[in-house]
Amino acid sequence: MKRVVVMGHGGYAEGVRKNLEMIVGVPEFMHFLDLTKEDDLDRFKARVEDLVKQFDDDDEVLFVCDLLGASPFRVAAELCISKAGKYYTLAGLNAMAIMELSMIEDSELSIEELANHAVETTKTAVAKFPE
Amino acid sequence: MGKTYIRVDDRLIHGQTIVAWCPALSIKEIIAIDDESAKNPMLKSILTMGVPQNYKTHIVTTEEAKKLLKEESPINRLVIVRFPEKLEELKEEMEQVEMLILGNIAKRPDTVHKVSGATGIFYLSDRDVSIIDEIASKGIEVCFQQVPTTSKTTWEAFKKSIN
């Protein structure tokens, strides 16, 4: 099955969860993990690994991280190394893209196509008004 | 000639460093020392993905870093190590350093000192303290500071607090 794990700093994941809850609802295949001030890299990594352990071996996972290059991103990207083709890490997605990810359960697209699509949505669902 | 700064941060290259410290210190080149990551191309690419391309970025072994630091540089450089013990291997290179900035440093089995507050959370062992003491005694400025806009704790102030 496909899963989405949202991770970020200081309540980001919880904020995304609440955002989805209000607009479209939170599906069971989505998970939310926040890096707290008390976490160091190893402790956070252990928390992410504990979550991933509950997944089935053939599950496909998209990690959605708040910031490119930051700790949650690094932990996720490192997990993707050993799960090439099955796990992908995305960083800096916007609310529209994440909302689309909350509706991928029955998607025909592959996990990689979904990852690419989320990046594209982020680029197109950003605007300035007046132009 | 460019200036050289050293940061101790167990996260090695981190957003706080790139977004806050590099502009504040006019850094143009980043030399991150981590033997494990330097030998693993995948880890290397994960670390450098978050660094904008206008910085020259190196993820290197201690030996490679020594070579890089031997060459004079016209631009400001930031050397990043994960833990204070690495500084012992860089004694010669320390002589050209302007400032040692202690960033995030995680708890380890032998860490008995803790500094926490707006400056971040830092854990130091007695050995770390003596290594940094030696550096401070050479007249290099040493401080704890998470980002340039948060408060700074000088090494002298920290030393007074543990005595």
Interface residues (C-beta under 8 A of the other chain):
Chain A: K37 D40 L41 D42 L67 L68 G69 A70 S71 F73 R74 A77 E78 I81
Chain B: D10 R11 I13 H14 G15 I18 M42 L43 I46 L47 M49 G50 V51 N104 A106 K107 I121
